[in-house]
């Protein structure tokens, strides 16, 4: 009896299991297959191609990081200014501003062990060893295990600090938000406030345009951190500088106006302040416009070649071009023009961008900065940042060609001691190598439309293509991989609290962003599955698993706006 009861129960369980399997199979077979149109399939093919390019970019950045870390001082972990004549020193305006931040951001994307380890150790050591006037840093000598200069120079320290904040710590903060790097930035800014209002007194050692550069950097920094913090002190400080340069130090009253970096910062700095005033002080905005608009119009009339690119320098007094070479930083200056267009709708300020885009095809393999990687990095960054605001196929074509030129410089290591560094990841062996990584990361995020994976390996490739409101994502891997896919957010509003996303030097443009409370469908074409997620869930990341030589094609569509 007992045996027969067991057999009947066992048979019943087997029948139930079979029926369940049949039901599930029927449900799966009856589920409508995700239909992919020819146009959508083409978008996925482009996403796959973008994945190949972005992967190459991250491999190059990772190689750059590994190579430079191998030259770090064993005790301080700080990297030298150059790998030749200045291998014994670290300084703020070069090492901290141009190399260190992009070692940090490279590690964020490719090696979280280094990001959480040696990068934080470098920051802690930098604070401990290089802070000289309060938190303000000065040049450090590895061999002396102390400051390189015996005496304190406030202009030198101010110059290094503003460079470190604007070129180095702001880009990290715009991407990552609050971190120990943003804490370092605010600490230095507080101490800087104790020593200067309008910076000056730099002397010939820093170049004739140093006043313009440092004050322009301060204007950019203060205009942004005012929104970040809501602290009126930063706005008042910026207004004081702005009134000086639109008053007694008006650039059009000078005999030299530099239109490339190390001088052009004052132009975009005044423009960033003007945009800020447009939202908070109508009276000051109107007063500033009376001087800013004529200055911008003058630069367009006398500071450009026939293709819309800026000369390195002009003499406003006699309207002559004194440095006819073309500025690789043309995009940095156009950021300012476009920013003013955003609030004032002056057509010629926007047309200044489209004019360049129409003529970029003439500047393939152009001699930016004596064919230097840094010149290419700045020029490509400018195009990417403005392309984000004004889509243009001509600019896209130019960027795709020039990134290959820049990348090839890492393969050849084409500066001094090139043979020594060949295939090591070093580009030119100076702090400007960081800008190669900076622009490459910008390019990679364009190719992935702001998405990224963790953990990263060279085997896994992520790319995306946007068509209308739909994002097409391709993820492929040569090896088994499990990890998280992250989506970008409107960082200008979330991290920086800016009222509008005006173009900014060294920012990482926003491509496809998701909002916390909106809902999105993520359609897995290959698995024939649809998932519903809030924007917050996408920002925090969704899990993805791949088998060896497997791919995933995902379509992301916003379905509600709450």
ZIGI-V830324 format. One record per residue. N is the residue number from 1. RES is the residue in one small letter. SS is DSSP state (a for helix, b for strand, c for the rest). PSI is psi in whole degrees, 0 to 359 (999 if undefined). NEAR is the number of other C-alpha atoms within 12 Angstrom. Layout:
# ZIGI-V830324
n=N res=RES ss=SS psi=PSI near=NEAR
n=N res=RES ss=SS psi=PSI near=NEAR
This chain:
# ZIGI-V830324
n=1 res=x ss=c psi=311 near=7
n=2 res=x ss=a psi=319 near=8
n=3 res=x ss=a psi=316 near=9
n=4 res=x ss=a psi=323 near=10
n=5 res=x ss=a psi=316 near=11
n=6 res=x ss=a psi=319 near=12
n=7 res=x ss=a psi=319 near=13
n=8 res=x ss=a psi=316 near=14
n=9 res=x ss=a psi=317 near=14
n=10 res=x ss=a psi=318 near=14
n=11 res=x ss=a psi=321 near=14
n=12 res=x ss=a psi=318 near=14
n=13 res=x ss=a psi=320 near=14
n=14 res=x ss=a psi=318 near=14
n=15 res=x ss=a psi=317 near=14
n=16 res=x ss=a psi=319 near=14
n=17 res=x ss=a psi=316 near=14
n=18 res=x ss=a psi=316 near=14
n=19 res=x ss=a psi=320 near=14
n=20 res=x ss=a psi=316 near=14
n=21 res=x ss=a psi=318 near=15
n=22 res=x ss=a psi=319 near=15
n=23 res=x ss=a psi=314 near=14
n=24 res=x ss=a psi=318 near=14
n=25 res=x ss=a psi=318 near=13
n=26 res=x ss=a psi=318 near=13
n=27 res=x ss=a psi=318 near=13
n=28 res=x ss=a psi=316 near=15
n=29 res=x ss=a psi=333 near=13
n=30 res=x ss=a psi=347 near=12
n=31 res=x ss=c psi=131 near=15
n=32 res=x ss=c psi=131 near=13
n=33 res=x ss=c psi=146 near=17
n=34 res=x ss=c psi=119 near=20
n=35 res=x ss=c psi=129 near=17
n=36 res=x ss=c psi=120 near=20
n=37 res=x ss=c psi=168 near=11
n=38 res=x ss=a psi=321 near=10
n=39 res=x ss=a psi=319 near=16
n=40 res=x ss=a psi=323 near=25
n=41 res=x ss=a psi=323 near=23
n=42 res=x ss=a psi=322 near=20
n=43 res=x ss=a psi=320 near=28
n=44 res=x ss=a psi=323 near=35
n=45 res=x ss=a psi=321 near=23
n=46 res=x ss=a psi=321 near=27
n=47 res=x ss=a psi=321 near=37
n=48 res=x ss=a psi=319 near=32
n=49 res=x ss=a psi=319 near=27
n=50 res=x ss=a psi=325 near=33
n=51 res=x ss=a psi=319 near=41
n=52 res=x ss=a psi=317 near=28
n=53 res=x ss=a psi=315 near=31
n=54 res=x ss=a psi=322 near=41
n=55 res=x ss=a psi=317 near=37
n=56 res=x ss=a psi=319 near=31
n=57 res=x ss=a psi=316 near=41
n=58 res=x ss=a psi=326 near=45
n=59 res=x ss=a psi=317 near=32
n=60 res=x ss=a psi=317 near=39
n=61 res=x ss=a psi=318 near=44
n=62 res=x ss=a psi=321 near=39
n=63 res=x ss=a psi=319 near=34
n=64 res=x ss=a psi=313 near=47
n=65 res=x ss=a psi=311 near=42
n=66 res=x ss=a psi=319 near=26
n=67 res=x ss=a psi=315 near=28
n=68 res=x ss=a psi=322 near=40
n=69 res=x ss=a psi=333 near=30
n=70 res=x ss=c psi=342 near=21
n=71 res=x ss=c psi=3 near=29
n=72 res=x ss=c psi=149 near=30
n=73 res=x ss=c psi=127 near=26
n=74 res=x ss=c psi=327 near=19
n=75 res=x ss=c psi=308 near=18
n=76 res=x ss=c psi=340 near=32
n=77 res=x ss=c psi=3 near=27
n=78 res=x ss=c psi=146 near=44
n=79 res=x ss=c psi=147 near=47
n=80 res=x ss=c psi=166 near=39
n=81 res=x ss=c psi=313 near=37
n=82 res=x ss=b psi=172 near=32
n=83 res=x ss=c psi=14 near=33
n=84 res=x ss=c psi=262 near=20
n=85 res=x ss=c psi=335 near=13
n=86 res=x ss=c psi=39 near=23
n=87 res=x ss=c psi=349 near=25
n=88 res=x ss=c psi=355 near=29
n=89 res=x ss=b psi=152 near=37
n=90 res=x ss=b psi=137 near=45
n=91 res=x ss=c psi=163 near=41
n=92 res=x ss=a psi=316 near=44
n=93 res=x ss=a psi=346 near=40
n=94 res=x ss=a psi=296 near=36
n=95 res=x ss=a psi=311 near=44
n=96 res=x ss=a psi=326 near=47
n=97 res=x ss=a psi=320 near=38
n=98 res=x ss=a psi=334 near=44
n=99 res=x ss=a psi=307 near=45
n=100 res=x ss=a psi=313 near=50
n=101 res=x ss=a psi=330 near=50
n=102 res=x ss=a psi=346 near=42
n=103 res=x ss=a psi=317 near=47
n=104 res=x ss=a psi=309 near=48
n=105 res=x ss=a psi=327 near=43
n=106 res=x ss=a psi=314 near=40
n=107 res=x ss=a psi=327 near=36
n=108 res=x ss=a psi=319 near=32
n=109 res=x ss=a psi=327 near=40
n=110 res=x ss=a psi=341 near=35
n=111 res=x ss=c psi=88 near=29
n=112 res=x ss=a psi=338 near=23
n=113 res=x ss=a psi=315 near=19
n=114 res=x ss=a psi=322 near=24
n=115 res=x ss=a psi=314 near=28
n=116 res=x ss=a psi=348 near=20
n=117 res=x ss=c psi=267 near=17
n=118 res=x ss=a psi=328 near=31
n=119 res=x ss=a psi=320 near=34
n=120 res=x ss=a psi=326 near=29
n=121 res=x ss=a psi=319 near=24
n=122 res=x ss=a psi=317 near=34
n=123 res=x ss=a psi=313 near=34
n=124 res=x ss=a psi=319 near=21
n=125 res=x ss=a psi=322 near=24
n=126 res=x ss=a psi=314 near=39
n=127 res=x ss=a psi=315 near=30
n=128 res=x ss=a psi=320 near=23
n=129 res=x ss=a psi=331 near=33
n=130 res=x ss=a psi=347 near=35
n=131 res=x ss=b psi=126 near=29
n=132 res=x ss=b psi=316 near=31
n=133 res=x ss=b psi=95 near=28
n=134 res=x ss=c psi=236 near=25
n=135 res=x ss=c psi=357 near=28
n=136 res=x ss=b psi=131 near=42
n=137 res=x ss=b psi=156 near=49
n=138 res=x ss=c psi=168 near=40
n=139 res=x ss=c psi=135 near=41
n=140 res=x ss=b psi=139 near=38
n=141 res=x ss=b psi=127 near=28
n=142 res=x ss=c psi=321 near=28
n=143 res=x ss=c psi=324 near=18
n=144 res=x ss=c psi=342 near=15
n=145 res=x ss=c psi=40 near=22
n=146 res=x ss=b psi=190 near=24
n=147 res=x ss=b psi=140 near=27
n=148 res=x ss=c psi=319 near=24
n=149 res=x ss=c psi=138 near=21
n=150 res=x ss=c psi=329 near=13
n=151 res=x ss=c psi=158 near=14
n=152 res=x ss=c psi=134 near=18
n=153 res=x ss=c psi=110 near=23
n=154 res=x ss=a psi=317 near=26
n=155 res=x ss=a psi=318 near=30
n=156 res=x ss=a psi=318 near=33
n=157 res=x ss=a psi=321 near=38
n=158 res=x ss=a psi=316 near=45
n=159 res=x ss=a psi=311 near=44
n=160 res=x ss=a psi=322 near=40
n=161 res=x ss=a psi=315 near=50
n=162 res=x ss=a psi=323 near=45
n=163 res=x ss=a psi=315 near=42
n=164 res=x ss=a psi=316 near=41
n=165 res=x ss=a psi=307 near=47
n=166 res=x ss=a psi=313 near=46
n=167 res=x ss=a psi=335 near=44
n=168 res=x ss=a psi=303 near=41
n=169 res=x ss=a psi=329 near=44
n=170 res=x ss=a psi=315 near=47
n=171 res=x ss=a psi=320 near=42
n=172 res=x ss=a psi=316 near=40
n=173 res=x ss=a psi=321 near=37
n=174 res=x ss=a psi=328 near=41
n=175 res=x ss=a psi=314 near=37
n=176 res=x ss=a psi=344 near=27
n=177 res=x ss=c psi=217 near=26
n=178 res=x ss=c psi=122 near=23
n=179 res=x ss=c psi=176 near=22
n=180 res=x ss=a psi=335 near=24
n=181 res=x ss=a psi=322 near=36
n=182 res=x ss=a psi=326 near=31
n=183 res=x ss=a psi=319 near=22
n=184 res=x ss=a psi=318 near=33
n=185 res=x ss=a psi=311 near=40
n=186 res=x ss=a psi=327 near=33
n=187 res=x ss=a psi=314 near=24
n=188 res=x ss=a psi=322 near=34
n=189 res=x ss=a psi=321 near=36
n=190 res=x ss=a psi=315 near=26
n=191 res=x ss=a psi=326 near=25
n=192 res=x ss=a psi=324 near=32
n=193 res=x ss=c psi=337 near=26
n=194 res=x ss=c psi=347 near=19
n=195 res=x ss=c psi=338 near=21
n=196 res=x ss=c psi=152 near=26
n=197 res=x ss=c psi=288 near=28
n=198 res=x ss=c psi=120 near=32
n=199 res=x ss=c psi=144 near=37
n=200 res=x ss=c psi=182 near=28
n=201 res=x ss=c psi=30 near=24
n=202 res=x ss=c psi=330 near=25
n=203 res=x ss=c psi=175 near=17
n=204 res=x ss=a psi=338 near=13
n=205 res=x ss=a psi=336 near=13
n=206 res=x ss=a psi=4 near=23
n=207 res=x ss=c psi=153 near=20
n=208 res=x ss=c psi=337 near=22
n=209 res=x ss=c psi=15 near=34
n=210 res=x ss=a psi=322 near=33
n=211 res=x ss=a psi=315 near=37
n=212 res=x ss=a psi=318 near=42
n=213 res=x ss=a psi=308 near=41
n=214 res=x ss=a psi=315 near=45
n=215 res=x ss=a psi=327 near=47
n=216 res=x ss=a psi=320 near=45
n=217 res=x ss=a psi=317 near=48
n=218 res=x ss=a psi=319 near=49
n=219 res=x ss=a psi=318 near=46
n=220 res=x ss=a psi=315 near=49
n=221 res=x ss=a psi=309 near=48
n=222 res=x ss=a psi=324 near=45
n=223 res=x ss=a psi=330 near=47
n=224 res=x ss=a psi=315 near=46
n=225 res=x ss=a psi=338 near=39
n=226 res=x ss=a psi=315 near=32
n=227 res=x ss=a psi=322 near=32
n=228 res=x ss=a psi=319 near=29
n=229 res=x ss=a psi=335 near=21
n=230 res=x ss=c psi=12 near=20
n=231 res=x ss=c psi=116 near=18
n=232 res=x ss=a psi=338 near=18
n=233 res=x ss=a psi=321 near=20
n=234 res=x ss=a psi=322 near=31
n=235 res=x ss=a psi=317 near=34
n=236 res=x ss=a psi=320 near=26
n=237 res=x ss=a psi=313 near=32
n=238 res=x ss=a psi=318 near=40
n=239 res=x ss=a psi=322 near=39
n=240 res=x ss=a psi=317 near=27
n=241 res=x ss=a psi=315 near=38
n=242 res=x ss=a psi=318 near=46
n=243 res=x ss=a psi=326 near=29
n=244 res=x ss=a psi=316 near=27
n=245 res=x ss=a psi=345 near=34
n=246 res=x ss=c psi=9 near=33
n=247 res=x ss=c psi=252 near=20
n=248 res=x ss=c psi=326 near=15
n=249 res=x ss=c psi=32 near=23
n=250 res=x ss=c psi=122 near=28
n=251 res=x ss=a psi=329 near=38
n=252 res=x ss=a psi=350 near=31
n=253 res=x ss=a psi=1 near=21
n=254 res=x ss=c psi=172 near=24
n=255 res=x ss=c psi=0 near=21
n=256 res=x ss=c psi=123 near=30
n=257 res=x ss=b psi=113 near=43
n=258 res=x ss=b psi=131 near=41
n=259 res=x ss=c psi=12 near=44
n=260 res=x ss=c psi=178 near=40
n=261 res=x ss=c psi=162 near=39
n=262 res=x ss=c psi=40 near=33
n=263 res=x ss=c psi=319 near=33
n=264 res=x ss=c psi=349 near=45
n=265 res=x ss=a psi=331 near=43
n=266 res=x ss=a psi=330 near=44
n=267 res=x ss=a psi=304 near=51
n=268 res=x ss=a psi=331 near=45
n=269 res=x ss=a psi=315 near=46
n=270 res=x ss=a psi=324 near=49
n=271 res=x ss=a psi=320 near=50
n=272 res=x ss=a psi=319 near=53
n=273 res=x ss=a psi=319 near=51
n=274 res=x ss=a psi=318 near=48
n=275 res=x ss=a psi=317 near=43
n=276 res=x ss=a psi=314 near=42
n=277 res=x ss=a psi=331 near=31
n=278 res=x ss=a psi=337 near=27
n=279 res=x ss=a psi=343 near=22
n=280 res=x ss=a psi=343 near=22
n=281 res=x ss=c psi=93 near=18
n=282 res=x ss=a psi=324 near=16
n=283 res=x ss=a psi=313 near=14
n=284 res=x ss=a psi=323 near=26
n=285 res=x ss=a psi=312 near=29
n=286 res=x ss=a psi=320 near=19
n=287 res=x ss=a psi=318 near=20
n=288 res=x ss=a psi=323 near=34
n=289 res=x ss=a psi=328 near=29
n=290 res=x ss=a psi=336 near=19
n=291 res=x ss=a psi=326 near=30
n=292 res=x ss=a psi=314 near=37
n=293 res=x ss=a psi=312 near=30
n=294 res=x ss=a psi=324 near=19
n=295 res=x ss=a psi=314 near=32
n=296 res=x ss=a psi=319 near=40
n=297 res=x ss=a psi=322 near=24
n=298 res=x ss=a psi=316 near=26
n=299 res=x ss=a psi=319 near=39
n=300 res=x ss=a psi=325 near=34
n=301 res=x ss=a psi=327 near=24
n=302 res=x ss=a psi=353 near=30
n=303 res=x ss=c psi=10 near=40
n=304 res=x ss=b psi=156 near=34
n=305 res=x ss=c psi=184 near=26
n=306 res=x ss=c psi=344 near=19
n=307 res=x ss=c psi=3 near=24
n=308 res=x ss=c psi=3 near=33
n=309 res=x ss=c psi=146 near=41
n=310 res=x ss=b psi=143 near=39
n=311 res=x ss=b psi=164 near=34
n=312 res=x ss=b psi=325 near=35
n=313 res=x ss=b psi=149 near=36
n=314 res=x ss=b psi=162 near=37
n=315 res=x ss=b psi=102 near=26
n=316 res=x ss=c psi=332 near=27
n=317 res=x ss=c psi=318 near=18
n=318 res=x ss=c psi=5 near=16
n=319 res=x ss=c psi=25 near=22
n=320 res=x ss=b psi=151 near=22
n=321 res=x ss=b psi=116 near=27
n=322 res=x ss=b psi=341 near=22
n=323 res=x ss=b psi=93 near=21
n=324 res=x ss=b psi=351 near=21
n=325 res=x ss=b psi=151 near=26
n=326 res=x ss=b psi=140 near=34
n=327 res=x ss=c psi=124 near=38
n=328 res=x ss=c psi=341 near=37
n=329 res=x ss=c psi=29 near=38
n=330 res=x ss=a psi=326 near=49
n=331 res=x ss=a psi=328 near=46
n=332 res=x ss=a psi=318 near=46
n=333 res=x ss=a psi=320 near=51
n=334 res=x ss=a psi=335 near=52
n=335 res=x ss=a psi=316 near=45
n=336 res=x ss=a psi=315 near=44
n=337 res=x ss=a psi=314 near=43
n=338 res=x ss=a psi=324 near=41
n=339 res=x ss=a psi=316 near=40
n=340 res=x ss=a psi=323 near=41
n=341 res=x ss=a psi=323 near=29
n=342 res=x ss=a psi=329 near=28
n=343 res=x ss=a psi=340 near=29
n=344 res=x ss=a psi=347 near=23
n=345 res=x ss=c psi=37 near=15
n=346 res=x ss=c psi=114 near=20
n=347 res=x ss=a psi=320 near=18
n=348 res=x ss=a psi=339 near=25
n=349 res=x ss=a psi=324 near=34
n=350 res=x ss=a psi=321 near=29
n=351 res=x ss=a psi=336 near=22
n=352 res=x ss=a psi=327 near=39
n=353 res=x ss=a psi=310 near=41
n=354 res=x ss=a psi=332 near=30
n=355 res=x ss=a psi=315 near=27
n=356 res=x ss=a psi=314 near=35
n=357 res=x ss=a psi=323 near=35
n=358 res=x ss=a psi=341 near=24
n=359 res=x ss=a psi=1 near=22
n=360 res=x ss=a psi=331 near=34
n=361 res=x ss=a psi=341 near=22
n=362 res=x ss=a psi=352 near=21
n=363 res=x ss=a psi=38 near=28
n=364 res=x ss=c psi=135 near=25
n=365 res=x ss=c psi=32 near=28
n=366 res=x ss=c psi=155 near=26
n=367 res=x ss=c psi=62 near=22
n=368 res=x ss=c psi=126 near=28
n=369 res=x ss=c psi=49 near=23
n=370 res=x ss=c psi=44 near=17
n=371 res=x ss=c psi=35 near=23
n=372 res=x ss=c psi=150 near=32
n=373 res=x ss=a psi=325 near=45
n=374 res=x ss=a psi=321 near=40
n=375 res=x ss=a psi=318 near=35
n=376 res=x ss=a psi=320 near=44
n=377 res=x ss=a psi=315 near=43
n=378 res=x ss=a psi=318 near=41
n=379 res=x ss=a psi=317 near=48
n=380 res=x ss=a psi=318 near=49
n=381 res=x ss=a psi=314 near=45
n=382 res=x ss=a psi=317 near=43
n=383 res=x ss=a psi=318 near=49
n=384 res=x ss=a psi=315 near=48
n=385 res=x ss=a psi=320 near=44
n=386 res=x ss=a psi=327 near=43
n=387 res=x ss=a psi=325 near=33
n=388 res=x ss=c psi=330 near=33
n=389 res=x ss=c psi=326 near=27
n=390 res=x ss=c psi=93 near=24
n=391 res=x ss=c psi=135 near=18
n=392 res=x ss=c psi=120 near=24
n=393 res=x ss=a psi=330 near=19
n=394 res=x ss=a psi=321 near=25
n=395 res=x ss=a psi=321 near=35
n=396 res=x ss=a psi=313 near=27
n=397 res=x ss=a psi=319 near=25
n=398 res=x ss=a psi=315 near=32
n=399 res=x ss=a psi=315 near=39
n=400 res=x ss=a psi=323 near=29
n=401 res=x ss=a psi=317 near=23
n=402 res=x ss=a psi=331 near=37
n=403 res=x ss=a psi=326 near=40
n=404 res=x ss=a psi=323 near=27
n=405 res=x ss=a psi=313 near=30
n=406 res=x ss=a psi=314 near=42
n=407 res=x ss=a psi=324 near=42
n=408 res=x ss=a psi=337 near=28
n=409 res=x ss=a psi=332 near=35
n=410 res=x ss=a psi=326 near=38
n=411 res=x ss=a psi=325 near=25
n=412 res=x ss=a psi=342 near=25
n=413 res=x ss=c psi=68 near=28
n=414 res=x ss=c psi=8 near=26
n=415 res=x ss=c psi=193 near=28
n=416 res=x ss=c psi=149 near=19
n=417 res=x ss=c psi=29 near=19
n=418 res=x ss=a psi=317 near=23
n=419 res=x ss=a psi=326 near=18
n=420 res=x ss=a psi=327 near=20
n=421 res=x ss=a psi=353 near=29
n=422 res=x ss=c psi=131 near=24
n=423 res=x ss=c psi=15 near=23
n=424 res=x ss=c psi=343 near=28
n=425 res=x ss=c psi=340 near=36
n=426 res=x ss=c psi=144 near=45
n=427 res=x ss=c psi=296 near=44
n=428 res=x ss=c psi=356 near=41
n=429 res=x ss=c psi=25 near=43
n=430 res=x ss=b psi=172 near=39
n=431 res=x ss=c psi=337 near=41
n=432 res=x ss=c psi=348 near=40
n=433 res=x ss=a psi=331 near=49
n=434 res=x ss=a psi=328 near=48
n=435 res=x ss=a psi=333 near=45
n=436 res=x ss=a psi=314 near=51
n=437 res=x ss=a psi=319 near=49
n=438 res=x ss=a psi=308 near=47
n=439 res=x ss=a psi=327 near=47
n=440 res=x ss=a psi=318 near=47
n=441 res=x ss=a psi=319 near=49
n=442 res=x ss=a psi=316 near=44
n=443 res=x ss=a psi=316 near=46
n=444 res=x ss=a psi=317 near=42
n=445 res=x ss=a psi=331 near=41
n=446 res=x ss=a psi=316 near=40
n=447 res=x ss=a psi=338 near=43
n=448 res=x ss=c psi=3 near=44
n=449 res=x ss=c psi=39 near=39
n=450 res=x ss=c psi=358 near=39
n=451 res=x ss=c psi=156 near=44
n=452 res=x ss=b psi=164 near=42
n=453 res=x ss=b psi=149 near=45
n=454 res=x ss=b psi=130 near=30
n=455 res=x ss=c psi=152 near=27
n=456 res=x ss=c psi=140 near=31
n=457 res=x ss=c psi=157 near=27
n=458 res=x ss=c psi=343 near=30
n=459 res=x ss=c psi=337 near=29
n=460 res=x ss=b psi=136 near=41
n=461 res=x ss=b psi=130 near=44
n=462 res=x ss=b psi=128 near=49
n=463 res=x ss=b psi=163 near=45
n=464 res=x ss=b psi=159 near=43
n=465 res=x ss=b psi=133 near=39
n=466 res=x ss=b psi=133 near=33
n=467 res=x ss=b psi=107 near=23
n=468 res=x ss=c psi=232 near=15
n=469 res=x ss=c psi=4 near=18
n=470 res=x ss=b psi=135 near=26
n=471 res=x ss=b psi=127 near=36
n=472 res=x ss=b psi=121 near=42
n=473 res=x ss=b psi=135 near=48
n=474 res=x ss=b psi=125 near=47
n=475 res=x ss=b psi=124 near=47
n=476 res=x ss=b psi=151 near=37
n=477 res=x ss=b psi=141 near=31
n=478 res=x ss=c psi=337 near=17
n=479 res=x ss=c psi=163 near=18
n=480 res=x ss=c psi=136 near=18
n=481 res=x ss=b psi=138 near=29
n=482 res=x ss=b psi=136 near=24
n=483 res=x ss=b psi=204 near=22
n=484 res=x ss=b psi=136 near=25
n=485 res=x ss=b psi=123 near=35
n=486 res=x ss=b psi=148 near=32
n=487 res=x ss=c psi=154 near=39
n=488 res=x ss=b psi=161 near=35
n=489 res=x ss=c psi=168 near=35
n=490 res=x ss=c psi=82 near=30
n=491 res=x ss=a psi=329 near=36
n=492 res=x ss=a psi=327 near=33
n=493 res=x ss=a psi=320 near=22
n=494 res=x ss=a psi=307 near=25
n=495 res=x ss=c psi=321 near=28
n=496 res=x ss=c psi=341 near=35
n=497 res=x ss=c psi=30 near=24
n=498 res=x ss=c psi=147 near=27
n=499 res=x ss=c psi=339 near=27
n=500 res=x ss=c psi=152 near=24
n=501 res=x ss=c psi=72 near=35
n=502 res=x ss=c psi=149 near=41
n=503 res=x ss=c psi=137 near=41
n=504 res=x ss=c psi=141 near=47
n=505 res=x ss=c psi=136 near=46
n=506 res=x ss=c psi=12 near=46
n=507 res=x ss=c psi=162 near=39
n=508 res=x ss=c psi=106 near=40
n=509 res=x ss=c psi=150 near=40
n=510 res=x ss=c psi=130 near=35
n=511 res=x ss=c psi=274 near=35
n=512 res=x ss=c psi=112 near=37
n=513 res=x ss=b psi=151 near=35
n=514 res=x ss=c psi=150 near=39
n=515 res=x ss=c psi=145 near=27
n=516 res=x ss=c psi=308 near=25
n=517 res=x ss=c psi=353 near=19
n=518 res=x ss=c psi=158 near=23
n=519 res=x ss=b psi=146 near=24
n=520 res=x ss=b psi=141 near=32
n=521 res=x ss=b psi=131 near=27
n=522 res=x ss=b psi=111 near=34
n=523 res=x ss=b psi=115 near=29
n=524 res=x ss=b psi=102 near=27
n=525 res=x ss=c psi=320 near=29
n=526 res=x ss=c psi=325 near=22
n=527 res=x ss=c psi=355 near=22
n=528 res=x ss=c psi=47 near=22
n=529 res=x ss=b psi=149 near=21
n=530 res=x ss=b psi=125 near=22
n=531 res=x ss=b psi=145 near=24
n=532 res=x ss=b psi=128 near=23
n=533 res=x ss=b psi=150 near=28
n=534 res=x ss=b psi=160 near=28
n=535 res=x ss=a psi=324 near=33
n=536 res=x ss=a psi=320 near=23
n=537 res=x ss=a psi=321 near=27
n=538 res=x ss=a psi=321 near=35
n=539 res=x ss=a psi=320 near=31
n=540 res=x ss=a psi=345 near=23
n=541 res=x ss=c psi=144 near=24
n=542 res=x ss=b psi=145 near=26
n=543 res=x ss=b psi=141 near=20
n=544 res=x ss=b psi=138 near=31
n=545 res=x ss=b psi=138 near=25
n=546 res=x ss=b psi=139 near=26
n=547 res=x ss=c psi=172 near=19
n=548 res=x ss=c psi=132 near=16
n=549 res=x ss=c psi=36 near=17
n=550 res=x ss=b psi=156 near=23
n=551 res=x ss=b psi=161 near=32
n=552 res=x ss=b psi=135 near=36
n=553 res=x ss=b psi=120 near=39
n=554 res=x ss=b psi=138 near=40
n=555 res=x ss=b psi=130 near=39
n=556 res=x ss=b psi=124 near=37
n=557 res=x ss=b psi=132 near=32
n=558 res=x ss=b psi=131 near=29
n=559 res=x ss=b psi=343 near=20
n=560 res=x ss=b psi=152 near=17
n=561 res=x ss=c psi=103 near=14
n=562 res=x ss=c psi=999 near=12
